[in-house]
């Protein structure tokens, strides 16, 4: 959510609570979002470059939220 807020997209993304213990996670983007294709493209690009796992990404986002 931190990065989404920096990009002005904070209102378009919702963080869902993780189950304990964490299991498989998926990126979900609403079909009605006018930025859907860009969000998916950018996420996939970042994922390939940094080789970040969903767990690492979500942990960082959830621990830096206010």
C-alpha positions in Angstrom: 0.0 0.0 0.0 2.9 2.3 0.6 4.0 2.1 -3.1 0.4 2.3 -4.3 -0.1 5.5 -2.2 3.1 7.0 -3.7 1.6 6.4 -7.1 -1.8 7.9 -6.2 -3.5 4.5 -6.4 -4.1 3.9 -2.7 -7.9 4.1 -3.1 -7.9 1.5 -5.8 -6.2 -1.3 -3.8 -7.4 -3.2 -0.8 -5.2 -5.3 1.5 -6.8 -8.5 2.8 -5.7 -10.1 6.0 -3.5 -13.1 5.7 -4.5 -16.5 7.1 -2.3 -17.9 9.9 -0.2 -19.7 8.9 0.2 -18.1 5.5 -0.7 -20.2 2.5 -0.7 -19.5 -1.2 -1.3 -15.8 -2.2 -2.5 -14.3 -5.4 -2.5 -10.8 -6.9 -6.1 -9.7 -7.6 -7.1 -6.6 -9.6 -10.7 -5.6 -10.3 -11.7 -5.9 -13.9 -13.4 -2.5 -13.7 -10.1 -0.8 -12.7 -9.0 1.6 -15.5 -5.4 0.9 -14.4 -5.8 -2.9 -14.3 -3.5 -3.7 -17.2 -0.8 -1.3 -16.0 -0.9 -2.7 -12.4 -0.5 -6.3 -13.6 2.2 -5.4 -16.1 4.1 -3.3 -13.5 3.8 -6.0 -10.8 5.1 -8.7 -13.1 8.0 -6.5 -14.2 9.0 -5.7 -10.6 8.6 -9.3 -9.6 11.0 -10.5 -12.3 13.6 -7.7 -11.6 13.7 -8.1 -7.8 12.6 -11.7 -7.5 10.5 -10.7 -4.6 8.1 -13.3 -3.1 4.5 -12.5 -2.3 5.3 -13.0 1.3 8.2 -10.5 1.3 6.1 -7.9 -0.6 3.1 -8.2 1.7 5.1 -8.3 4.9 6.8 -5.1 3.9 3.5 -3.4 3.0 1.7 -4.6 6.1 4.5 -3.6 8.5 4.9 -0.1 7.1 1.2 0.8 7.1 0.1 3.4 9.6 
